[in-house]
């Protein structure tokens, strides 16, 4: 694992557990941790492979970071922008590299709007 490439600081957010009368989640995700990682845009062959899998058919980016057991498919990543605001990513797939609990690769989709 090359720690020098992990230059993006992500805010890890868990979904709010409250639901309304219709069973919809109510409230914003709450931040639980901040982790360093590497954000990479999927392109070319990587994008084709990610979109060939039905689970990650909308994947736009890949994130590599240290292993954290609380990061699951229901987790949301937020990355602050330099000029203000933030980019939000929904996790499609979590890959524990070589099952060593040392690093993980997340296949994510950027949420726009």
Secondary structure, DSSP 8 states (H G I E B T S, - for coil): --GGG--EEEEEEE----B-TTS-B-S--EEEEEEEEEEEE--THHHHHHHHSSTTTT--EEEEEE--TT--TT-EEEEE-TTSSEEEEEEEEEEEGGGSSSEEEEEEEEE--
